[in-house]
Amino acid sequence: MEKGAVRRKDIVDILPEHNEGVPLIPQIIASDADEFDKLCDIIQETGYHRIDLNMGCPAPMQTKLARGSAMLSSSELVEDIANRMKTRSDLRFSVKMRLGWKESDEWRQILPILHDIPLEHITLHPRVGIQQYKGEVNMEMFKMFYEACHHPLIYNGDIQTLDDLARMEEECPRLTGIMMGRGLLANPVLSAEYASGTAWTWAKRRDTVLRMHDEWLQFCREKYVSDSQVLLQVKPFWEYQNAWIGKKVYKHLMKSGSFRNYMAAVHEFSALKEEE
Ligand SMILES: Cc1cc2nc3c(=O)[nH]c(=O)nc-3n(C[C@H](O)[C@H](O)[C@H](O)COP(=O)(O)O)c2cc1C
């Protein structure tokens, strides 16, 4: 929320007609129970009955307003919101959180409050808020949370490979799921590789990623008028993928100043072989 209202753009983004065929769960970030309530009303008006509460965001713009992971330092605040959730029996909630704001055991005060409300699941990122994304994930603390948590639990943090996924499954077999962020941006076929039970060849990955890119490009070309707007939207597709697509083609994609040069770089990638 900004100055008591939600940006029109954010509401338009979640409208059901813009998300057909997508199992979307809108997420909110709130600084107190009143803001939480207002956001729930707005989302409910657009037709959703399911909301995820963000208690994990480490961005200073949010945490300085007690939102996101900063909320974990105040069990009173979490309790206020939990009490408000109880009054909203028309909505189903889940929570995304970290171990704490400053200390990695702050969750011990928060989890009993969360046990007292019906949640679809908790997604836990085992860092503290002030760490942002620095340092290692704290697996020891994650496992303590895993043992203590009665709600369905989803792990999130630093999953990059099929081996990482296999290790999590082996070490925490009761997990409800594993959420991947940057790892999936770095290798967009990682979840497909997982589903098929094996890593794909470089060429199969390249061809699949190119098909994904083409769909995204086509969507952007229909939506945006100028080439420069389209470029602004499609270039970030490659942003995390430098490690496997190769430095040279990555540079050509990201540095292309015109649509023509960009498409030449896409073509260069489509003709590339792994060893080049
Ligand atoms: C640029 C950026 C934006 C993010 N925005 C959100 C967000 O809006 N909501 C959320 O729950 N997490 C958000 N996250 C956090 C991710 O969901 C995830 O917890 C984080 O990237 C760690 O997981 P990973 O190591 O798999 O990337 C964001 C992360 C990044 C890097």
The ligand as a Tripos MOL2 file, in Angstrom:
@<TRIPOS>MOLECULE
LIG
   31    33     1     0     0
SMALL
NO_CHARGES

@<TRIPOS>ATOM
      1 C1         14.3470   -9.5100   -6.9030 C.3       1 LIG1
      2 C2         13.5870  -10.3880   -5.9360 C.ar      1 LIG1
      3 C3         12.2370  -10.1120   -5.6990 C.ar      1 LIG1
      4 C4         11.5090  -10.8990   -4.8050 C.ar      1 LIG1
      5 N1         10.1830  -10.6440   -4.5670 N.ar      1 LIG1
      6 C5          9.4870  -11.4440   -3.7300 C.ar      1 LIG1
      7 C6          8.0920  -11.2340   -3.4830 C.ar      1 LIG1
      8 O1          7.4730  -10.3150   -4.0110 O.2       1 LIG1
      9 N2          7.4670  -12.1000   -2.6460 N.ar      1 LIG1
     10 C7          8.1250  -13.1400   -2.0340 C.ar      1 LIG1
     11 O2          7.5110  -13.9130   -1.2890 O.2       1 LIG1
     12 N3          9.4310  -13.3480   -2.2380 N.ar      1 LIG1
     13 C8         10.1060  -12.5330   -3.0690 C.ar      1 LIG1
     14 N4         11.4490  -12.7560   -3.2600 N.ar      1 LIG1
     15 C9         12.1040  -13.8190   -2.5130 C.3       1 LIG1
     16 C10        12.0000  -15.1540   -3.2330 C.3       1 LIG1
     17 O3         10.6610  -15.6020   -3.1980 O.3       1 LIG1
     18 C11        12.8670  -16.1920   -2.5610 C.3       1 LIG1
     19 O4         12.4770  -16.3070   -1.2170 O.3       1 LIG1
     20 C12        14.3370  -15.8430   -2.6260 C.3       1 LIG1
     21 O5         14.7100  -15.4890   -3.9460 O.3       1 LIG1
     22 C13        15.1820  -16.9970   -2.1160 C.3       1 LIG1
     23 O6         14.9250  -18.1530   -2.8670 O.3       1 LIG1
     24 P1         15.9450  -18.6250   -4.0270 P.3       1 LIG1
     25 O7         17.2740  -18.8030   -3.3470 O.co2     1 LIG1
     26 O8         15.3520  -19.9010   -4.5560 O.co2     1 LIG1
     27 O9         15.9910  -17.5290   -5.0370 O.co2     1 LIG1
     28 C14        12.1770  -11.9680   -4.1500 C.ar      1 LIG1
     29 C15        13.5240  -12.2330   -4.4010 C.ar      1 LIG1
     30 C16        14.2400  -11.4560   -5.2790 C.ar      1 LIG1
     31 C17        15.7120  -11.7700   -5.5010 C.3       1 LIG1
@<TRIPOS>BOND
     1     1     2 1
     2     2     3 ar
     3     2    30 ar
     4     3     4 ar
     5     4     5 ar
     6     4    28 ar
     7     5     6 ar
     8     6     7 ar
     9     6    13 1
    10     7     8 2
    11     7     9 ar
    12     9    10 ar
    13    10    11 2
    14    10    12 ar
    15    12    13 ar
    16    13    14 ar
    17    14    15 1
    18    14    28 ar
    19    15    16 1
    20    16    17 1
    21    16    18 1
    22    18    19 1
    23    18    20 1
    24    20    21 1
    25    20    22 1
    26    22    23 1
    27    23    24 1
    28    24    25 2
    29    24    26 1
    30    24    27 1
    31    28    29 ar
    32    29    30 ar
    33    30    31 1
@<TRIPOS>SUBSTRUCTURE
     1 LIG1         1 GROUP 0 **** ****
